Amino acid sequence: MKYDNWENMSETAKVRAVRHELELETHNGTTKADLLLLLKWLFDQFEVVE
């Protein structure tokens, strides 16, 4: 996993990590676990109205 220290990262560092992943030319080094970690964190940043 690229983000073993995710829980200790600042919010700014997490945003930078998401931006970095989005800017990658290929995502061959991005694991499913990494992707799910990023998606879950992004999802938790918004209030979901059902």
All heavy atoms as a GROMACS GRO file, in nm:
protein
  421
    1MET      N    1   0.083  -0.119   0.000
    1MET     CA    2   0.000   0.000   0.000
    1MET      C    3   0.088   0.125   0.000
    1MET      O    4   0.186   0.131   0.072
    1MET     CB    5  -0.089  -0.001   0.124
    1MET     CG    6  -0.235   0.006   0.093
    1MET     SD    7  -0.334  -0.011   0.241
    1MET     CE    8  -0.409   0.148   0.239
    2LYS      N    9   0.050   0.222  -0.077
    2LYS     CA   10   0.127   0.347  -0.085
    2LYS      C   11   0.107   0.433   0.040
    2LYS      O   12   0.194   0.511   0.075
    2LYS     CB   13   0.081   0.431  -0.204
    2LYS     CG   14   0.112   0.377  -0.338
    2LYS     CD   15   0.064   0.476  -0.442
    2LYS     CE   16   0.065   0.420  -0.581
    2LYS     NZ   17   0.014   0.515  -0.677
    3TYR      N   18  -0.007   0.420   0.104
    3TYR     CA   19  -0.045   0.513   0.211
    3TYR      C   20  -0.058   0.441   0.345
    3TYR      O   21  -0.161   0.445   0.410
    3TYR     CB   22  -0.175   0.584   0.173
    3TYR     CG   23  -0.166   0.649   0.038
    3TYR    CD1   24  -0.232   0.596  -0.071
    3TYR    CD2   25  -0.087   0.761   0.018
    3TYR    CE1   26  -0.222   0.653  -0.196
    3TYR    CE2   27  -0.075   0.820  -0.107
    3TYR     CZ   28  -0.144   0.765  -0.213
    3TYR     OH   29  -0.132   0.822  -0.337
    4ASP      N   30   0.051   0.378   0.388
    4ASP     CA   31   0.050   0.306   0.515
    4ASP      C   32   0.026   0.399   0.634
    4ASP      O   33  -0.026   0.357   0.736
    4ASP     CB   34   0.183   0.233   0.536
    4ASP     CG   35   0.199   0.116   0.440
    4ASP    OD1   36   0.097   0.061   0.396
    4ASP    OD2   37   0.314   0.082   0.409
    5ASN      N   38   0.065   0.524   0.620
    5ASN     CA   39   0.051   0.620   0.729
    5ASN      C   40  -0.070   0.712   0.711
    5ASN      O   41  -0.072   0.824   0.762
    5ASN     CB   42   0.178   0.703   0.743
    5ASN     CG   43   0.206   0.787   0.618
    5ASN    OD1   44   0.156   0.758   0.510
    5ASN    ND2   45   0.285   0.890   0.634
    6TRP      N   46  -0.170   0.668   0.638
    6TRP     CA   47  -0.287   0.750   0.604
    6TRP      C   48  -0.350   0.815   0.727
    6TRP      O   49  -0.385   0.932   0.726
    6TRP     CB   50  -0.390   0.665   0.529
    6TRP     CG   51  -0.508   0.742   0.482
    6TRP    CD1   52  -0.630   0.750   0.541
    6TRP    CD2   53  -0.516   0.825   0.365
    6TRP    NE1   54  -0.713   0.830   0.468
    6TRP    CE2   55  -0.645   0.878   0.359
    6TRP    CE3   56  -0.426   0.859   0.264
    6TRP    CZ2   57  -0.688   0.962   0.258
    6TRP    CZ3   58  -0.469   0.944   0.164
    6TRP    CH2   59  -0.598   0.994   0.161
    7GLU      N   60  -0.365   0.738   0.834
    7GLU     CA   61  -0.430   0.789   0.955
    7GLU      C   62  -0.352   0.903   1.018
    7GLU      O   63  -0.410   0.987   1.087
    7GLU     CB   64  -0.451   0.677   1.056
    7GLU     CG   65  -0.546   0.570   1.008
    7GLU     CD   66  -0.685   0.623   0.975
    7GLU    OE1   67  -0.735   0.712   1.048
    7GLU    OE2   68  -0.743   0.578   0.875
    8ASN      N   69  -0.223   0.908   0.996
    8ASN     CA   70  -0.138   1.013   1.054
    8ASN      C   71  -0.116   1.132   0.961
    8ASN      O   72  -0.054   1.229   1.002
    8ASN     CB   73  -0.003   0.954   1.094
    8ASN     CG   74  -0.017   0.847   1.199
    8ASN    OD1   75  -0.100   0.857   1.288
    8ASN    ND2   76   0.061   0.742   1.188
    9MET      N   77  -0.167   1.122   0.839
    9MET     CA   78  -0.149   1.231   0.743
    9MET      C   79  -0.246   1.344   0.772
    9MET      O   80  -0.358   1.322   0.817
    9MET     CB   81  -0.174   1.180   0.600
    9MET     CG   82  -0.067   1.085   0.549
    9MET     SD   83  -0.108   1.007   0.391
    9MET     CE   84  -0.109   1.148   0.281
   10SER      N   85  -0.202   1.467   0.745
   10SER     CA   86  -0.289   1.583   0.761
   10SER      C   87  -0.393   1.584   0.649
   10SER      O   88  -0.376   1.515   0.548
   10SER     CB   89  -0.206   1.711   0.756
   10SER     OG   90  -0.155   1.731   0.625
   11GLU      N   91  -0.496   1.662   0.668
   11GLU     CA   92  -0.599   1.675   0.564
   11GLU      C   93  -0.538   1.727   0.434
   11GLU      O   94  -0.572   1.681   0.326
   11GLU     CB   95  -0.711   1.768   0.611
   11GLU     CG   96  -0.788   1.715   0.731
   11GLU     CD   97  -0.871   1.594   0.698
   11GLU    OE1   98  -0.953   1.600   0.606
   11GLU    OE2   99  -0.851   1.490   0.764
   12THR      N  100  -0.447   1.822   0.447
   12THR     CA  101  -0.380   1.878   0.329
   12THR      C  102  -0.300   1.771   0.256
   12THR      O  103  -0.303   1.764   0.132
   12THR     CB  104  -0.288   1.994   0.370
   12THR    OG1  105  -0.366   2.093   0.439
   12THR    CG2  106  -0.221   2.058   0.251
   13ALA      N  107  -0.230   1.688   0.329
   13ALA     CA  108  -0.151   1.581   0.268
   13ALA      C  109  -0.242   1.480   0.199
   13ALA      O  110  -0.208   1.427   0.093
   13ALA     CB  111  -0.065   1.513   0.373
   14LYS      N  112  -0.359   1.454   0.257
   14LYS     CA  113  -0.453   1.361   0.196
   14LYS      C  114  -0.508   1.417   0.065
   14LYS      O  115  -0.520   1.346  -0.034
   14LYS     CB  116  -0.567   1.329   0.292
   14LYS     CG  117  -0.521   1.243   0.408
   14LYS     CD  118  -0.632   1.218   0.507
   14LYS     CE  119  -0.584   1.133   0.623
   14LYS     NZ  120  -0.689   1.108   0.722
   15VAL      N  121  -0.537   1.546   0.064
   15VAL     CA  122  -0.584   1.611  -0.059
   15VAL      C  123  -0.474   1.602  -0.166
   15VAL      O  124  -0.502   1.573  -0.282
   15VAL     CB  125  -0.625   1.757  -0.034
   15VAL    CG1  126  -0.649   1.831  -0.164
   15VAL    CG2  127  -0.749   1.762   0.055
   16ARG      N  128  -0.350   1.627  -0.125
   16ARG     CA  129  -0.239   1.617  -0.220
   16ARG      C  130  -0.224   1.475  -0.274
   16ARG      O  131  -0.196   1.456  -0.392
   16ARG     CB  132  -0.108   1.660  -0.153
   16ARG     CG  133  -0.086   1.808  -0.161
   16ARG     CD  134   0.055   1.844  -0.119
   16ARG     NE  135   0.041   1.928   0.000
   16ARG     CZ  136   0.102   1.910   0.115
   16ARG    NH1  137   0.188   1.812   0.131
   16ARG    NH2  138   0.081   1.990   0.216
   17ALA      N  139  -0.246   1.376  -0.190
   17ALA     CA  140  -0.236   1.236  -0.234
   17ALA      C  141  -0.344   1.204  -0.336
   17ALA      O  142  -0.317   1.138  -0.437
   17ALA     CB  143  -0.248   1.142  -0.113
   18VAL      N  144  -0.465   1.253  -0.312
   18VAL     CA  145  -0.574   1.231  -0.408
   18VAL      C  146  -0.541   1.299  -0.540
   18VAL      O  147  -0.554   1.239  -0.647
   18VAL     CB  148  -0.709   1.282  -0.351
   18VAL    CG1  149  -0.817   1.280  -0.458
   18VAL    CG2  150  -0.752   1.199  -0.230
   19ARG      N  151  -0.495   1.422  -0.533
   19ARG     CA  152  -0.459   1.496  -0.654
   19ARG      C  153  -0.348   1.424  -0.729
   19ARG      O  154  -0.352   1.410  -0.852
   19ARG     CB  155  -0.414   1.638  -0.621
   19ARG     CG  156  -0.379   1.718  -0.746
   19ARG     CD  157  -0.334   1.857  -0.718
   19ARG     NE  158  -0.436   1.931  -0.647
   19ARG     CZ  159  -0.412   2.024  -0.556
   19ARG    NH1  160  -0.288   2.056  -0.526
   19ARG    NH2  161  -0.509   2.087  -0.496
   20HIS      N  162  -0.249   1.375  -0.656
   20HIS     CA  163  -0.138   1.302  -0.717
   20HIS      C  164  -0.188   1.178  -0.791
   20HIS      O  165  -0.148   1.153  -0.905
   20HIS     CB  166  -0.036   1.263  -0.611
   20HIS     CG  167   0.071   1.173  -0.661
   20HIS    ND1  168   0.172   1.216  -0.742
   20HIS    CD2  169   0.091   1.041  -0.643
   20HIS    CE1  170   0.250   1.114  -0.773
   20HIS    NE2  171   0.203   1.006  -0.713
   21GLU      N  172  -0.275   1.102  -0.728
   21GLU     CA  173  -0.330   0.982  -0.792
   21GLU      C  174  -0.407   1.017  -0.918
   21GLU      O  175  -0.397   0.947  -1.018
   21GLU     CB  176  -0.421   0.906  -0.695
   21GLU     CG  177  -0.348   0.836  -0.583
   21GLU     CD  178  -0.261   0.722  -0.630
   21GLU    OE1  179  -0.295   0.655  -0.730
   21GLU    OE2  180  -0.158   0.698  -0.566
   22LEU      N  181  -0.482   1.125  -0.915
   22LEU     CA  182  -0.559   1.166  -1.032
   22LEU      C  183  -0.470   1.212  -1.147
   22LEU      O  184  -0.508   1.199  -1.263
   22LEU     CB  185  -0.657   1.278  -0.994
   22LEU     CG  186  -0.772   1.236  -0.903
   22LEU    CD1  187  -0.849   1.359  -0.859
   22LEU    CD2  188  -0.863   1.137  -0.972
   23GLU      N  189  -0.354   1.265  -1.115
   23GLU     CA  190  -0.264   1.318  -1.217
   23GLU      C  191  -0.170   1.212  -1.275
   23GLU      O  192  -0.099   1.240  -1.372
   23GLU     CB  193  -0.182   1.433  -1.159
   23GLU     CG  194  -0.267   1.555  -1.131
   23GLU     CD  195  -0.191   1.666  -1.061
   23GLU    OE1  196  -0.077   1.642  -1.014
   23GLU    OE2  197  -0.247   1.777  -1.050
   24LEU      N  198  -0.170   1.091  -1.218
   24LEU     CA  199  -0.082   0.986  -1.270
   24LEU      C  200  -0.118   0.952  -1.414
   24LEU      O  201  -0.235   0.946  -1.449
   24LEU     CB  202  -0.092   0.861  -1.184
   24LEU     CG  203  -0.034   0.868  -1.045
   24LEU    CD1  204  -0.066   0.739  -0.969
   24LEU    CD2  205   0.116   0.891  -1.049
   25GLU      N  206  -0.016   0.929  -1.494
   25GLU     CA  207  -0.038   0.892  -1.633
   25GLU      C  208  -0.096   0.750  -1.642
   25GLU      O  209  -0.184   0.723  -1.722
   25GLU     CB  210   0.093   0.901  -1.712
   25GLU     CG  211   0.072   0.898  -1.860
   25GLU     CD  212   0.196   0.942  -1.935
   25GLU    OE1  213   0.255   1.044  -1.897
   25GLU    OE2  214   0.231   0.873  -2.032
   26THR      N  215  -0.044   0.660  -1.560
   26THR     CA  216  -0.100   0.526  -1.551
   26THR      C  217  -0.126   0.497  -1.404
   26THR      O  218  -0.067   0.560  -1.316
   26THR     CB  219  -0.006   0.417  -1.607
   26THR    OG1  220   0.107   0.407  -1.520
   26THR    CG2  221   0.036   0.449  -1.748
   27HIS      N  222  -0.213   0.404  -1.376
   27HIS     CA  223  -0.246   0.370  -1.238
   27HIS      C  224  -0.204   0.228  -1.206
   27HIS      O  225  -0.263   0.163  -1.119
   27HIS     CB  226  -0.397   0.389  -1.216
   27HIS     CG  227  -0.440   0.531  -1.239
   27HIS    ND1  228  -0.414   0.631  -1.149
   27HIS    CD2  229  -0.503   0.589  -1.343
   27HIS    CE1  230  -0.461   0.746  -1.196
   27HIS    NE2  231  -0.514   0.723  -1.314
   28ASN      N  232  -0.100   0.181  -1.274
   28ASN     CA  233  -0.053   0.044  -1.254
   28ASN      C  234  -0.004   0.019  -1.112
   28ASN      O  235  -0.010  -0.093  -1.064
   28ASN     CB  236   0.058   0.011  -1.354
   28ASN     CG  237   0.007   0.012  -1.496
   28ASN    OD1  238  -0.111  -0.006  -1.520
   28ASN    ND2  239   0.097   0.034  -1.590
   29GLY      N  240   0.045   0.122  -1.045
   29GLY     CA  241   0.096   0.106  -0.909
   29GLY      C  242  -0.007   0.132  -0.801
   29GLY      O  243   0.023   0.124  -0.683
   30THR      N  244  -0.128   0.166  -0.841
   30THR     CA  245  -0.234   0.194  -0.745
   30THR      C  246  -0.311   0.065  -0.717
   30THR      O  247  -0.372   0.008  -0.807
   30THR     CB  248  -0.330   0.302  -0.798
   30THR    OG1  249  -0.254   0.419  -0.831
   30THR    CG2  250  -0.435   0.338  -0.695
   31THR      N  251  -0.306   0.022  -0.592
   31THR     CA  252  -0.376  -0.102  -0.558
   31THR      C  253  -0.524  -0.073  -0.533
   31THR      O  254  -0.565   0.042  -0.513
   31THR     CB  255  -0.317  -0.165  -0.431
   31THR    OG1  256  -0.340  -0.077  -0.320
   31THR    CG2  257  -0.168  -0.192  -0.446
   32LYS      N  258  -0.601  -0.178  -0.533
   32LYS     CA  259  -0.743  -0.167  -0.501
   32LYS      C  260  -0.759  -0.110  -0.361
   32LYS      O  261  -0.845  -0.025  -0.337
   32LYS     CB  262  -0.809  -0.304  -0.512
   32LYS     CG  263  -0.957  -0.303  -0.481
   32LYS     CD  264  -1.015  -0.443  -0.493
   32LYS     CE  265  -1.160  -0.447  -0.456
   32LYS     NZ  266  -1.216  -0.583  -0.467
   33ALA      N  267  -0.675  -0.153  -0.268
   33ALA     CA  268  -0.683  -0.104  -0.130
   33ALA      C  269  -0.656   0.046  -0.125
   33ALA      O  270  -0.724   0.120  -0.052
   33ALA     CB  271  -0.584  -0.180  -0.042
   34ASP      N  272  -0.556   0.093  -0.203
   34ASP     CA  273  -0.527   0.237  -0.209
   34ASP      C  274  -0.647   0.314  -0.263
   34ASP      O  275  -0.687   0.417  -0.208
   34ASP     CB  276  -0.407   0.265  -0.300
   34ASP     CG  277  -0.275   0.218  -0.244
   34ASP    OD1  278  -0.261   0.214  -0.121
   34ASP    OD2  279  -0.187   0.185  -0.325
   35LEU      N  280  -0.703   0.265  -0.372
   35LEU     CA  281  -0.816   0.332  -0.435
   35LEU      C  282  -0.935   0.340  -0.340
   35LEU      O  283  -0.998   0.443  -0.326
   35LEU     CB  284  -0.855   0.261  -0.564
   35LEU     CG  285  -0.974   0.319  -0.639
   35LEU    CD1  286  -0.949   0.463  -0.680
   35LEU    CD2  287  -1.006   0.234  -0.760
   36LEU      N  288  -0.966   0.229  -0.273
   36LEU     CA  289  -1.078   0.227  -0.181
   36LEU      C  290  -1.055   0.321  -0.062
   36LEU      O  291  -1.148   0.387  -0.015
   36LEU     CB  292  -1.106   0.085  -0.133
   36LEU     CG  293  -1.163  -0.007  -0.240
   36LEU    CD1  294  -1.174  -0.150  -0.186
   36LEU    CD2  295  -1.298   0.042  -0.289
   37LEU      N  296  -0.932   0.328  -0.015
   37LEU     CA  297  -0.897   0.420   0.094
   37LEU      C  298  -0.925   0.564   0.054
   37LEU      O  299  -0.988   0.640   0.127
   37LEU     CB  300  -0.749   0.403   0.131
   37LEU     CG  301  -0.695   0.491   0.241
   37LEU    CD1  302  -0.746   0.443   0.377
   37LEU    CD2  303  -0.544   0.490   0.239
   38LEU      N  304  -0.881   0.601  -0.066
   38LEU     CA  305  -0.903   0.737  -0.116
   38LEU      C  306  -1.051   0.766  -0.137
   38LEU      O  307  -1.101   0.872  -0.099
   38LEU     CB  308  -0.827   0.759  -0.248
   38LEU     CG  309  -0.675   0.750  -0.242
   38LEU    CD1  310  -0.618   0.757  -0.382
   38LEU    CD2  311  -0.616   0.855  -0.153
   39LEU      N  312  -1.122   0.672  -0.196
   39LEU     CA  313  -1.265   0.692  -0.221
   39LEU      C  314  -1.344   0.704  -0.091
   39LEU      O  315  -1.432   0.789  -0.080
   39LEU     CB  316  -1.321   0.578  -0.306
   39LEU     CG  317  -1.280   0.578  -0.452
   39LEU    CD1  318  -1.327   0.450  -0.520
   39LEU    CD2  319  -1.336   0.700  -0.523
   40LYS      N  320  -1.313   0.619   0.006
   40LYS     CA  321  -1.383   0.625   0.134
   40LYS      C  322  -1.359   0.759   0.202
   40LYS      O  323  -1.451   0.822   0.252
   40LYS     CB  324  -1.339   0.512   0.226
   40LYS     CG  325  -1.415   0.510   0.357
   40LYS     CD  326  -1.367   0.400   0.447
   40LYS     CE  327  -1.440   0.393   0.578
   40LYS     NZ  328  -1.473   0.516   0.643
   41TRP      N  329  -1.234   0.804   0.201
   41TRP     CA  330  -1.203   0.933   0.263
   41TRP      C  331  -1.278   1.047   0.192
   41TRP      O  332  -1.336   1.133   0.258
   41TRP     CB  333  -1.052   0.959   0.261
   41TRP     CG  334  -1.018   1.090   0.324
   41TRP    CD1  335  -1.014   1.119   0.457
   41TRP    CD2  336  -0.988   1.211   0.254
   41TRP    NE1  337  -0.982   1.251   0.474
   41TRP    CE2  338  -0.965   1.310   0.351
   41TRP    CE3  339  -0.977   1.246   0.121
   41TRP    CZ2  340  -0.933   1.441   0.318
   41TRP    CZ3  341  -0.944   1.376   0.089
   41TRP    CH2  342  -0.923   1.472   0.186
   42LEU      N  343  -1.277   1.045   0.058
   42LEU     CA  344  -1.350   1.148  -0.017
   42LEU      C  345  -1.499   1.144   0.013
   42LEU      O  346  -1.562   1.247   0.034
   42LEU     CB  347  -1.327   1.132  -0.167
   42LEU     CG  348  -1.192   1.176  -0.219
   42LEU    CD1  349  -1.174   1.133  -0.364
   42LEU    CD2  350  -1.176   1.327  -0.206
   43PHE      N  351  -1.556   1.026   0.017
   43PHE     CA  352  -1.699   1.009   0.046
   43PHE      C  353  -1.732   1.066   0.184
   43PHE      O  354  -1.834   1.132   0.203
   43PHE     CB  355  -1.736   0.861   0.038
   43PHE     CG  356  -1.882   0.834   0.061
   43PHE    CD1  357  -1.973   0.850  -0.042
   43PHE    CD2  358  -1.928   0.794   0.185
   43PHE    CE1  359  -2.108   0.827  -0.021
   43PHE    CE2  360  -2.062   0.769   0.206
   43PHE     CZ  361  -2.153   0.786   0.103
   44ASP      N  362  -1.644   1.041   0.280
   44ASP     CA  363  -1.668   1.089   0.417
   44ASP      C  364  -1.659   1.240   0.429
   44ASP      O  365  -1.700   1.297   0.530
   44ASP     CB  366  -1.570   1.023   0.513
   44ASP     CG  367  -1.599   0.876   0.532
   44ASP    OD1  368  -1.711   0.830   0.499
   44ASP    OD2  369  -1.508   0.804   0.582
   45GLN      N  370  -1.604   1.308   0.328
   45GLN     CA  371  -1.589   1.454   0.334
   45GLN      C  372  -1.720   1.526   0.303
   45GLN      O  373  -1.731   1.646   0.325
   45GLN     CB  374  -1.482   1.500   0.235
   45GLN     CG  375  -1.345   1.443   0.262
   45GLN     CD  376  -1.301   1.463   0.406
   45GLN    OE1  377  -1.291   1.575   0.454
   45GLN    NE2  378  -1.273   1.353   0.473
   46PHE      N  379  -1.820   1.454   0.254
   46PHE     CA  380  -1.946   1.515   0.213
   46PHE      C  381  -2.061   1.460   0.295
   46PHE      O  382  -2.061   1.344   0.335
   46PHE     CB  383  -1.972   1.487   0.065
   46PHE     CG  384  -1.866   1.545  -0.025
   46PHE    CD1  385  -1.759   1.467  -0.068
   46PHE    CD2  386  -1.873   1.676  -0.064
   46PHE    CE1  387  -1.661   1.520  -0.148
   46PHE    CE2  388  -1.774   1.731  -0.145
   46PHE     CZ  389  -1.668   1.653  -0.188
   47GLU      N  390  -2.160   1.543   0.316
   47GLU     CA  391  -2.281   1.497   0.382
   47GLU      C  392  -2.372   1.440   0.273
   47GLU      O  393  -2.409   1.509   0.177
   47GLU     CB  394  -2.353   1.613   0.450
   47GLU     CG  395  -2.478   1.572   0.522
   47GLU     CD  396  -2.545   1.688   0.591
   47GLU    OE1  397  -2.478   1.786   0.622
   47GLU    OE2  398  -2.666   1.678   0.612
   48VAL      N  399  -2.404   1.315   0.287
   48VAL     CA  400  -2.486   1.247   0.187
   48VAL      C  401  -2.633   1.264   0.226
   48VAL      O  402  -2.673   1.231   0.337
   48VAL     CB  403  -2.453   1.097   0.177
   48VAL    CG1  404  -2.542   1.028   0.079
   48VAL    CG2  405  -2.305   1.080   0.140
   49VAL      N  406  -2.710   1.318   0.134
   49VAL     CA  407  -2.854   1.338   0.155
   49VAL      C  408  -2.927   1.231   0.075
   49VAL      O  409  -2.909   1.222  -0.046
   49VAL     CB  410  -2.898   1.479   0.112
   49VAL    CG1  411  -3.046   1.497   0.132
   49VAL    CG2  412  -2.819   1.584   0.186
   50GLU      N  413  -3.004   1.152   0.145
   50GLU     CA  414  -3.077   1.045   0.075
   50GLU      C  415  -3.220   1.084   0.049
   50GLU      O  416  -3.279   1.161   0.114
   50GLU     CB  417  -3.072   0.917   0.158
   50GLU     CG  418  -2.930   0.866   0.168
   50GLU     CD  419  -2.925   0.733   0.239
   50GLU    OE1  420  -3.024   0.658   0.237
   50GLU    OE2  421  -2.819   0.706   0.296
   0.00000   0.00000   0.00000
